[in-house]
Amino acid sequence: MRAPEMIVDRKTISIMKACELVGVSRRTIYNWIASGKVEYVRTAGGSVRIFVDTLWREPGTGASEAAAVQADR
């Protein structure tokens, strides 16, 4: 007998909300999509929605860290 398939309800957010959450630009989010760093789905209307559980920011790329480096110079 086959085990029942689990239906997982994964939360998605818009590109703009993803930008706000991690503090990066839209271009960065699109680069992450293109490189496979985040998963996404297209809605029936053609919008892109990011799966929250795959969204992250790479270490050392935060705006506050960049400002601190500039201040040290």
N, C-alpha and C positions, 0 to 999 in steps of 0.2 A: 504494500500500500504506500502510496506517495504522500509525503508530508504536505500539509496545506501551505500554500504560498502566503507569505506575509505581505500585507499591503502597508507600505510605509508612507505616512503623510509627511513629506518634507516641506518645510517652510521656504517660501521664495520671497525675494524683495526686488524692487526696481533697481535699475542701474544707479539712479540718483541717490536712493536710500543707501545702497552699498557704498557709494562714495562718502556719504556722511558718516557712516558707521566706522570706516577704517581710515578716513582722512586722506584720501587720494583723489586724483582727477578721474574724469570719465575715461580719458585715454588710457590710464593705467588699468582700469577695470577691463576695458576692451583688449588690452595687451594680455592681461591674465586669462581672459576667455580664449584668445587665439593660441596661447601657449599651453592651454589645458590646466592651468593652476586653479581655476574655479569651474564649476559645472553650472550650466544654465539650461533653460528651456525657452522656446518661443511660444507665445500664446497664439490663440487662433487669430488674433488681430495683428500679429507680427511683432509684438513687443518682446523684449528680452527680459527674463526674470532670472535672477541669480539664486542658486540654492545657498541658503545661509550657512549650512553646515560645511560648505567647501570654501567659504570666504575667509581670507586671512590677509594680513599684511606682512611682507617680508621684513625680517629684522634689519634695522639700520636705515629704513626709508621713511621714517616718521618725520613730519614737518617740524616738530619740536626738537628732534635730534639734529636736523639740518640747521635750524636756527642757532642751536648751541654751538655747532661747529663753526658757523659764520661768526658768532660773537667772539670765539677764541682767536680768530685770525687778526 
